[in-house]
Amino acid sequence: MKRKILIVINNLDSGGTEYHLLQVLPRLCQQLSCEIYIYTIDGRGRLAPQFENQGIKVISLRSNKTNNGFYHAWSYCRSFFLLKRTIKKIQPDVIHCFLTKAYIFTAMANFFQRRPLIMSRRSLNFYQSKHFVLSKVERFMHRFLLFALGNSKAVVNQLITEGIPERKVRLIYNGVDTEKYHHDNLVAKQKKSLSLIIVANLRAYKGHLDLLSALTIIANRLPKDWQLICAGRNDGMLNVLKAKASELHLGKHIHWVGECENISGKLKRSDIMIACSHEEGFSNSILEGMSASLPIIATDVGGNSEAVTDNQTGFIVPVKSPKLLSEAILTLATSDELRKKFGQAGRLRVEKYFSIEACVINYKYFYEEVFRLIDKT
C-alpha cells in the first residue's frame, strides 16, 4: 500500500514556498511512490491547477478572502472542520505543515487524532514578537511534533532555541531547476546597458526603500541608461515605492513588472541581482539568480550567507545599510570581469549544493526516516 502524505499550507498563490512545493512534490511522488494531498486553508490559489495537472490532489473550500469579519471567521471554522474530516478520511501516514498559520491550524485540528505531524519553518521567527499569544500557542504545539524542518542553519538554530529537541530538527535547503535559469550568451550580447534586478514581493521588510536610497547615492556614477527591474507581487507597497522613486528622481530607471511568469527571461537579461531583505529564511530568488550566472548582493540575514559566498559569488552586506549596499552595487557595476567571475562561481555553487535534484533526494531520505520511525511505534 502506498504511503500517504498530507501537506497543509495557507494557499497556493504565488510565493517562494508555493513554488518550492511545485518543484519538489511531483518529483517526490516519483521518488517515493507515494500519494500526496494538499489541503489549503485560505482557498485554492492560482497555482492549484498546476499541482493537479501533475497528479497531486488539492482539497479546500472556496477562497476565504473577504472584508466581512463575521464571514471571515465563519469560513475559518468551516475550513477547520473540513481539515479534521480530511485527516479522518485520508488517514495520512504523516501530515506536513508549511508556514506558521498552517502549523497552528493543523496542530489544533489534529489534536485528538494525533496523526504524526511535521512542521516546516521557512522564515526567521521575528513575527513572534508581534503576536505574543500565538507565539506561546506555537511553542506549546512543538511538543507534539515528530520533526521540524528548517531551510537554513539560522532557522534550524531558532527552532532549537524554541525548545524543539535537536534530535527532532532537520535541515533541507531549497533547490532550483538549474537548467531553467541557465544563462544564454546570445541574450547577454543583446543587452545595451546595465540591468539590476530584485525579485521580491513588495513588502516593507524586503528592503526596497533601502535599495532606492542606495541607488540615489551612486546614480550619477552608474551607466547613463541603467535600469532596475522590480519583480514581485504588490502587497501594499507599490504606491509608496513609486512615490519615493519619483522623489529621488529615479523613476525613469525603474520598471515595476509585478508578478512575473517568465522570471528566468528577466534574469537572463540582467547583470546583477540584489536581495536586500531585512529578514529571510532562505531565499529561492537568490538561488535562481545564481543559476542564471548573476553575481548576487545580499543582506546578511537568515540563510543568505549560506547561499552566497562573500567576495566569491557576490557580496554580503549588513542589513539596513544603504551606503554599503551602494558601494557593493558600484563595485560590480563598474567591472564586467568581476561580474562574470562571481556569476560563474555562483552557477557552479548552485549546481553542486542547491539543485532541485539534491533537494528532492534530501526530502526522500527525510521521509524514509519518518516512515521508519512511524513503523517502529
Summary of the structure (lengths in Angstrom):
residues: 377
radius of gyration: 21.4
end to end distance: 18.4
largest distance: 66.6
contacts: 1292
relative contact order: 0.12
helix: 51%
strand: 17%
